């Protein structure tokens, strides 16, 4: 259990933008939005040369754009990686990694509870000859036993989607390295401030920057961070050709969101933990799935974000709906990581079997704790629990 979150002071400076090259833009403190599709070159020879290095030189905004590049530099610094590439969405980044690094006949291993659309994309890749497994048991031995001779990629989510369970990320990364397998971790939940997968041997870190990194529910973006070599491969084969480009204006908003990331993450940690603790002693709540309350240690985390789930003491979809609909301080909707609190419940009444296969109880409600006063959120939740008779 982490009482107080730890954030590296150098990360606070990076988020605030202290490495930004303001004087190359006449001292503009906010980086300019370079709103252009292409970059004209002084002569044909320069253009021919630039076209050989679209990652390193601005030729066309589907490749490199200075406003986007500024955010990529920042994210690479925060993740302690050599390089980073921004995408037009988190799924763009996921598709970029899987598309660039896997070929027919190869195997992909998912560890933990994985974001639904990522699994759906893997199911599509099966038609193109890429096979996959998803190991839900989180003991390292069990995970390693599921590795096959043709496994090329291990994809982790820790804490996992919906259940928020953690596992030994460093041990899995080292098992991958011994076998020449690329290890990837979707770090959207923790943000680079609370978990730095690359420092424990993970090769590639993926984010939905739509969530905490952007932080204001006003943009859609994704990121892949890793070595120059791997990010270069993904740039050429998973980005430039697949076209999930981040627009300069959205990159500007993402950069602005990053400036307050440390402040927001501290508050999400504090309020999330306060609300989760209060919920854990309520009679109509069976379980609270928060990494700080489940007892397992999570050595790679230095703080908790504000996203967790509870299991209401019910099997009835009508109870789940009454509970959610009576909340006043939580908006009902998908996504998370913004300033406002959000709520969603996966049980629809007709999908009990599917949820059971995924280990998700019917009474599950997911809460994204925003920046509102925690005591008001608790008061609201108390009222909603009162509707469960
Ligand atoms: C939202 C999300 C994604 C996908 O990101 P988009 O920006 O919505 O495309 C990937 N992984 C996780 C864990 C997410 O929550």
Boltz pocket constraint, residues with backbone or C-beta under 6 A from the ligand:
constraints:
  - pocket:
      binder: B
      contacts: [[A, 89], [A, 90], [A, 91], [A, 92], [A, 115], [A, 161], [A, 186], [A, 188], [A, 189], [A, 207], [A, 208], [A, 209], [A, 210], [A, 211], [A, 220], [A, 221], [A, 222], [A, 335]]
      max_distance: 6.0
